[in-house]
Amino acid sequence: MPHSRARQFLHRIFLILACMTPISLAACGKEPGALQPYNAAINESSISGISSGGYMAAQFGTAWSSIIKGVGIVAGGPFYCAQAASSDFWNGYAMPMLTATGPCMKGPAPDVQPLIDKADEKAAAGAIDPTSNLSHQKIYIFHGFNDVVVAEPVTDATAEFYRHYLGQEGAGNLFYQTTLGAGHAQVLPHEERFSRLNACALNQSPYINECGYDQAGVILQHIYGALNPPNYGKLSGALKSFSQGKYTDTDEPGSLSMGDTGYFFVPKDCEPEQAAACRVHIAMHGCRQDAGDIGKLYVDDSGYNAWADTNRIIVLYPQTVGRPLLGLPPQNPQACWDWWSYVTHDDSYVTKSGSQIKAIKAMLDALTAGHKPGSQNGAAPAGAPRRLIVIDISDTGADLAWTPVAGAEGYSVARAEAGGEFAPVGKVSGPSFADTGLQPSTSYRWRVAAIAGRNEGASLEAAAKTLAKHMPCENPGSCPLAQADK
């Protein structure tokens, strides 16, 4: 939003004046400080985002694939979609913006091969981690068929980019959900606390919609395996603020279109006095979802804190800030993350040296600085997974998650139709599996067993029925929520 910096300045002045009075002095809090170190292994980290945050999640997860276990992308496109380069000087840096707002949002999506070539080029130069790491990442992609902002061919391209690196052996790591009638939004379950937010099919601020679908839970469990149920009541953990300027290359984070203040949620068990082994998930808001535009709605109500509170997950919420078109660069009036190189005007924005990526990585480094080697994140003893659940379902796929088993080298998955014989369908290294190519409106059963050496342990079983065949939505924004073949 163009005037968000002015609002932040006035708010600061108000606080200073208020704190000068004896009555107010005791009530005035300190300016946000640095992030605290926690017992969290950096290579257990994950990231997700919506819209511009989804693009940034893909960029960060690709640049730092050695430490990112999984990526959730809601209504976002593939790595390097806008294809910005220093040569765009000759067109006034207009071409990346036109690509971003055209093919990368409205479609048809750009050819994915140049994006793959760029990732390979940057990996070969050491500007990003080796792309071979992508074959081990857990990937969740979402497109709501009432989305009028980002077209489905764009998220199709995101899936194509990841499938290239996952290959056939890693196919079970990617779940792509397109059968929900959501608008352009982060999607929430039906809970009383969310009832004040948008109806499912809407495409408007704050871009957080109640759809009866627990997107945060699906993302986190697809990455980490079956988790404890979320806490939608009073949270035992704490939401804290910090100064983002301590983690940027400049004392003025606004020059990178990043806000002065960021936020992070810490479960009670993760506090230093408890010293429990925890993990960090980075949640990236979308355009016009920053604190300057919608306050802390995304931070409080994106759904992640409820799951984090009961599962020892620290959630980092970096923040952008709007920059007016007629003001000093960078111009970013809708407070989007930099996925078309509005800061540097070259292709470094998708690399480790990209200004915003570098800042987020510094934040992650700070949060994980207290890691104690040897501490565990709650894997079950060797044997069968303690719990196997179906966390998501579509017309042609099912997403399975289970509790990880200590010492497991991988997991084997078998499937059977109702009353049929089980047959192997794949193997994965982590505790989730996206089973695809299923028939609509069909009941299935699955078994999962841990692999150690040449031996497979006992298996658990789960069952679910796929949805009816999903029909194309010809007029996004006005299609009924259940777009199924009658």
C-alpha positions in Angstrom: 0.0 0.0 0.0 1.5 3.4 -1.1 1.0 5.1 2.3 2.1 2.3 4.6 5.5 3.9 5.2 3.9 7.2 6.2 1.6 5.3 8.6 4.6 3.5 10.2 6.4 6.9 10.6 3.4 8.5 12.2 2.9 5.5 14.5 6.5 5.8 15.6 6.1 9.5 16.3 3.0 8.8 18.4 4.8 6.2 20.5 7.7 8.5 21.1 5.4 11.3 22.2 3.3 9.0 24.3 6.3 7.6 26.1 7.5 11.1 27.1 4.8 11.4 29.6 5.2 10.0 33.2 1.8 8.3 33.0 2.6 6.4 29.8 6.3 5.6 30.4 5.7 2.4 32.3 3.3 1.1 29.7 5.6 1.8 26.8 7.3 -1.3 25.4 10.8 -1.5 24.0 11.5 -1.2 20.3 11.7 -4.7 18.7 15.1 -6.2 19.1 17.0 -9.2 17.7 15.8 -12.7 17.2 16.5 -15.2 20.0 18.5 -18.5 19.4 16.5 -21.7 19.8 17.3 -25.4 19.8 16.3 -25.9 16.2 18.3 -27.6 13.5 18.6 -25.5 10.4 18.3 -28.5 8.1 14.9 -29.2 9.5 13.5 -25.9 8.2 10.7 -25.4 5.7 9.0 -22.6 3.9 5.6 -21.7 2.4 3.9 -18.7 0.9 0.9 -17.4 -0.9 1.0 -15.4 -4.2 4.2 -13.3 -4.2 5.1 -15.2 -1.0 4.6 -18.4 -3.0 7.1 -17.2 -5.6 9.5 -16.2 -2.9 9.1 -19.6 -1.2 10.0 -21.3 -4.5 13.0 -19.0 -4.8 14.3 -19.4 -1.3 13.6 -23.2 -1.2 15.6 -23.6 -4.5 18.4 -21.3 -3.5 18.8 -23.0 -0.1 17.7 -26.5 -1.0 20.4 -28.0 1.3 18.5 -26.9 4.4 14.9 -26.7 3.3 13.0 -29.9 3.8 9.8 -28.8 2.1 8.0 -26.0 0.3 4.4 -25.0 0.2 3.2 -22.8 -2.7 -0.3 -21.4 -2.7 -1.2 -19.6 -5.9 2.4 -19.1 -6.9 4.5 -19.7 -9.9 7.9 -21.4 -10.5 11.4 -20.3 -9.8 12.7 -17.4 -12.0 9.2 -17.1 -13.7 9.7 -13.3 -14.5 13.1 -14.0 -16.0 14.7 -10.7 -15.0 18.2 -10.0 -16.0 20.7 -7.1 -16.1 20.1 -6.8 -19.8 16.6 -5.4 -19.1 18.3 -2.1 -18.6 17.7 -1.5 -22.3 13.9 -1.9 -21.9 13.8 0.2 -18.7 13.4 -2.9 -16.6 9.8 -3.2 -17.9 10.0 -6.6 -19.4 10.3 -8.6 -16.1 7.3 -6.6 -14.7 5.3 -7.3 -17.9 6.2 -11.0 -17.7 5.3 -11.1 -14.0 1.9 -9.5 -14.4 1.2 -11.2 -17.7 2.2 -14.9 -18.3 3.3 -15.4 -14.7 -0.1 -14.5 -13.4 -2.7 -14.6 -16.2 -1.0 -17.2 -18.3 -0.3 -18.8 -20.6 2.7 -19.7 -18.3 6.2 -19.2 -19.7 8.1 -22.3 -21.0 9.5 -24.0 -18.0 12.8 -25.1 -19.7 14.5 -21.7 -19.5 13.6 -21.6 -15.8 15.2 -25.1 -15.3 18.2 -23.9 -17.3 18.6 -20.8 -15.1 18.4 -23.0 -11.9 21.1 -25.3 -13.3 23.3 -22.4 -14.4 23.1 -20.8 -11.0 23.8 -24.1 -9.2 26.8 -24.7 -11.4 28.1 -21.3 -10.5 27.6 -21.9 -6.8 25.0 -19.1 -6.5 22.4 -21.5 -5.3 22.6 -25.0 -3.7 22.9 -28.0 -6.0 19.6 -28.7 -7.7 20.0 -32.4 -6.9 18.7 -31.5 -3.4 15.3 -30.7 -4.9 14.7 -34.4 -5.5 14.4 -34.9 -1.7 12.1 -31.9 -0.9 8.5 -32.3 0.0 6.4 -30.0 -2.3 2.8 -28.9 -1.9 1.2 -26.8 -4.6 -2.4 -25.3 -4.4 -4.6 -23.6 -6.9 -8.2 -22.6 -6.0 -10.4 -22.9 -9.1 -12.1 -19.6 -8.2 -8.8 -17.7 -8.2 -9.0 -14.8 -10.7 -5.5 -13.4 -9.8 -3.2 -16.4 -10.7 -4.3 -18.7 -13.4 -4.1 -22.5 -13.1 -1.6 -22.9 -16.0 0.9 -20.9 -13.8 0.7 -23.3 -10.9 0.8 -26.1 -13.5 4.2 -24.7 -14.5 5.3 -24.7 -10.9 4.4 -28.4 -10.7 6.3 -29.1 -13.9 9.4 -27.3 -12.6 9.5 -29.5 -9.5 8.6 -32.8 -11.3 11.7 -32.2 -13.5 13.9 -32.4 -10.4 11.9 -35.0 -8.5 11.9 -37.5 -11.3 10.0 -40.7 -11.2 11.6 -41.8 -7.9 10.6 -38.6 -6.1 7.1 -38.3 -7.6 5.5 -39.2 -4.3 7.0 -36.0 -2.8 4.7 -33.7 -4.7 1.0 -33.1 -3.9 -0.9 -30.7 -6.2 -4.4 -29.7 -5.0 -6.7 -28.1 -7.6 -10.2 -29.3 -6.7 -11.1 -26.7 -4.0 -13.3 -23.7 -5.0 -11.2 -21.1 -3.2 -10.4 -17.7 -4.5 -6.9 -16.2 -4.4 -6.3 -16.8 -0.7 -4.7 -18.7 2.1 -7.3 -21.3 3.0 -8.7 -22.1 6.5 -10.9 -24.7 8.2 -14.3 -23.9 9.6 -13.4 -22.6 13.0 -15.3 -19.9 15.0 -12.2 -17.7 15.2 -12.0 -17.6 11.4 -15.7 -16.9 10.7 -15.0 -13.1 10.4 -12.7 -13.7 7.4 -13.6 -14.1 3.7 -16.0 -16.7 2.3 -14.2 -19.4 0.3 -14.7 -18.1 -3.3 -13.8 -14.5 -2.7 -10.7 -12.7 -4.3 -10.3 -9.7 -2.0 -8.4 -8.5 1.0 -7.2 -9.9 3.4 -6.9 -12.9 1.0 -7.6 -15.3 3.8 -10.7 -17.5 3.2 -12.6 -19.9 5.3 -13.2 -23.0 3.1 -13.4 -25.9 5.5 -9.9 -26.9 4.5 -6.9 -26.8 6.9 -4.2 -25.7 4.4 -1.5 -24.9 7.1 -2.0 -28.4 8.5 -1.8 -30.1 5.1 1.4 -28.2 4.3 3.1 -28.9 7.6 2.2 -32.6 7.7 3.1 -33.1 4.0 6.6 -31.8 5.0 7.0 -33.2 8.5 4.7 -36.2 8.6 1.6 -36.8 10.9 1.5 -34.2 13.7 -0.4 -33.6 16.9 -3.8 -32.0 16.5 -3.8 -28.2 16.3 -4.7 -25.9 19.2 -7.5 -23.5 18.0 -8.1 -22.3 21.5 -5.8 -20.0 23.6 -2.3 -20.7 22.5 0.4 -21.6 25.1 3.1 -20.1 22.9 3.9 -16.5 22.3 3.9 -14.2 19.3 7.0 -11.9 19.3 8.3 -9.1 17.2 11.8 -8.3 16.0 13.7 -5.7 14.1 14.2 -6.8 10.5 16.9 -4.1 10.0 19.3 -6.3 12.0 19.2 -8.9 9.2 19.5 -6.7 6.1 22.5 -5.3 4.4 21.2 -1.8 5.2 20.0 -0.1 8.3 17.0 1.0 6.3 15.1 -2.3 5.4 12.6 -0.1 3.5 15.2 0.3 0.8 14.7 -3.4 0.2 10.9 -3.0 0.5 11.0 -4.8 3.8 9.2 -3.6 6.9 11.0 -2.4 10.0 9.3 -5.1 12.1 8.9 -8.8 11.6 7.2 -11.5 13.7 7.7 -15.0 15.0 5.7 -17.4 17.0 7.4 -19.6 19.6 5.7 -22.6 21.3 6.1 -22.8 25.0 8.2 -26.0 24.7 10.7 -24.2 22.4 11.6 -21.5 24.8 15.2 -21.6 26.0 14.3 -22.7 29.5 12.5 -25.8 28.1 15.3 -26.4 25.5 13.1 -28.9 23.5 14.2 -29.8 20.0 12.2 -27.7 17.6 11.9 -26.8 13.9 11.4 -23.5 12.0 8.8 -22.9 9.3 8.9 -19.7 7.3 5.5 -18.3 6.4 5.5 -15.7 3.6 2.5 -13.5 3.2 1.3 -12.3 -0.2 0.9 -8.9 -1.8 -1.1 -6.5 0.4 -1.0 -9.0 3.2 1.8 -7.2 5.1 1.3 -5.7 8.5 1.0 -2.2 7.0 -2.0 -3.3 4.9 -3.9 -5.8 7.1 -2.3 -5.5 10.5 -1.4 -8.9 12.0 -4.2 -10.9 10.3 -1.9 -13.1 8.3 0.5 -13.5 11.3 -2.4 -14.4 13.6 -4.8 -16.2 11.3 -3.0 -18.0 8.5 -3.5 -21.2 10.5 0.2 -22.0 11.2 0.3 -21.0 14.9 -2.4 -23.5 15.9 -0.3 -26.3 14.5 3.0 -24.9 15.7 1.8 -24.6 19.3 1.3 -28.4 19.7 4.2 -29.6 17.5 7.3 -27.6 18.6 7.4 -25.6 15.4 8.7 -22.0 15.4 7.0 -19.9 12.7 8.9 -16.9 11.2 6.8 -14.2 9.5 9.0 -11.8 7.6 7.3 -8.6 6.4 7.4 -6.4 3.3 6.4 -2.8 3.2 4.8 -0.9 0.3 6.8 1.6 -1.8 5.0 4.1 -3.9 5.4 4.2 -7.7 6.4 7.9 -7.6 8.8 7.6 -4.7 12.3 6.5 -4.3 13.2 3.0 -5.6 12.3 0.3 -5.2 8.8 0.8 -6.5 6.5 -1.8 -4.9 3.1 -0.2 -4.1 1.4 -3.5 -3.2 4.1 -4.7 -0.8 4.9 -7.8 -2.8 8.0 -10.0 -2.3 10.7 -9.5 -4.9 10.1 -12.1 -7.6 10.7 -9.9 -10.6 13.9 -8.2 -9.4 12.5 -4.8 -8.4 15.5 -4.3 -5.9 18.6 -5.2 -8.0 17.4 -5.4 -11.6 19.4 -8.5 -12.4 19.1 -12.2 -11.9 20.6 -12.3 -8.4 17.2 -11.9 -6.9 16.7 -15.7 -7.1 20.1 -16.6 -5.6 21.6 -16.7 -2.1 22.9 -13.2 -2.7 19.5 -11.8 -3.5 18.8 -9.0 -1.0 15.5 -10.4 0.4 16.7 -14.0 0.3 19.8 -13.0 2.1 17.9 -11.2 4.8 15.5 -14.2 5.4 18.4 -16.6 5.6 20.0 -14.3 8.2 16.8 -14.5 10.3 16.8 -18.3 10.0 20.4 -18.4 11.0 19.6 -16.4 14.1 16.6 -18.5 15.1 18.6 -21.8 14.8 21.8 -20.6 16.4 21.0 -22.4 19.7 20.7 -25.9 18.1 22.1 -28.7 20.3 23.5 -31.5 18.1 22.0 -34.9 19.0 18.6 -33.6 20.1 15.6 -35.3 18.5 12.3 -34.1 17.0 10.1 -36.9 18.3 10.6 -39.7 15.8 9.1 -43.0 16.9 11.3 -45.9 17.9 12.2 -48.4 15.2 9.3 -50.4 13.9 6.0 -49.4 12.3 4.9 -45.7 12.2 2.6 -45.0 15.1 0.0 -43.3 13.0 -0.9 -43.2 9.3 -3.5 -40.7 8.1 -4.8 -39.3 4.8 -4.3 -35.5 5.1 -5.7 -34.5 1.7 -7.7 -35.9 -1.1 -8.6 -34.8 -4.7 -10.4 -36.5 -7.5 -7.2 -38.3 -8.7 -4.9 -38.2 -5.7 -4.4 -38.7 -2.0 -1.8 -37.3 0.3 -0.6 -39.7 3.1 1.4 -38.7 6.2 2.7 -40.8 9.1 4.8 -40.4 12.2 8.5 -40.8 11.3 10.4 -43.9 12.5 13.9 -43.5 14.1 16.5 -45.2 12.0 14.3 -45.7 9.0 16.2 -45.4 5.6 12.9 -44.9 3.8 9.3 -46.0 3.6 7.4 -48.3 1.2 3.8 -47.6 0.2 1.3 -50.1 -1.0 -2.3 -49.5 -2.3 -5.4 -51.5 -2.8 -8.9 -50.8 -4.0 -11.6 -51.7 -1.6 -11.6 -55.5 -1.2 -8.6 -55.8 -3.6 -5.0 -57.0 -3.2 -2.3 -54.6 -2.1 0.4 -53.7 -4.6 3.5 -51.5 -4.1 3.1 -47.9 -5.5 6.3 -46.2 -4.4 9.1 -45.5 -1.9 10.0 -42.2 -0.2 12.6 -41.1 2.2 10.4 -38.8 4.3 7.1 -39.4 6.2 4.6 -38.5 3.5 3.5 -39.8 0.1 1.4 -38.2 -2.6 -0.4 -41.0 -4.5 -1.6 -39.9 -7.9 -3.3 -41.4 -10.9 -6.2 -42.6 -8.9 -9.8 -43.0 -10.2 -12.5 -40.4 -9.1 -15.2 -41.5 -6.6 -13.2 -44.7 -5.7 -12.3 -46.1 -2.3 -8.7 -47.1 -1.6 -6.6 -48.5 1.2 -2.9 -47.8 1.8 -0.2 -49.5 3.9 3.1 -47.9 4.8 6.1 -49.7 6.2 9.5 -48.4 7.4 12.6 -49.7 5.6 15.8 -50.5 7.5 18.5 -52.3 5.4 16.8 -54.9 3.4 14.0 -55.4 5.9 10.6 -53.8 6.0 8.9 -53.4 9.4 5.2 -53.9 10.2 2.8 -51.6 8.4 -0.2 -49.4 9.3 -3.3 -49.1 7.2 -5.5 -46.1 6.2 -8.4 -45.7 3.9 -10.2 -42.9 2.0 -12.4 -42.3 -1.0 -11.4 -39.9 -3.8 -13.6 -37.0 -4.8 -15.9 -37.0 -7.8 -14.3 -36.0 -11.1 -13.3 -32.3 -11.0 -14.7 -30.3 -13.9 -13.0 -27.2 -15.4 -14.1 -23.8 -14.0 -14.9 -21.7 -17.0 -15.5 -18.5 -15.1 -13.2 -18.3 -12.0 -14.7 -16.3 -9.2 -18.3 -17.4 -9.9 -18.1 -21.2 -10.0 -19.9 -23.3 -7.4 -17.6 -24.6 -4.7 -18.2 -28.2 -5.7 -17.1 -28.3 -9.4 -17.7 -32.0 -9.9 -19.1 -34.2 -12.6 -22.7 -35.0 -11.6 
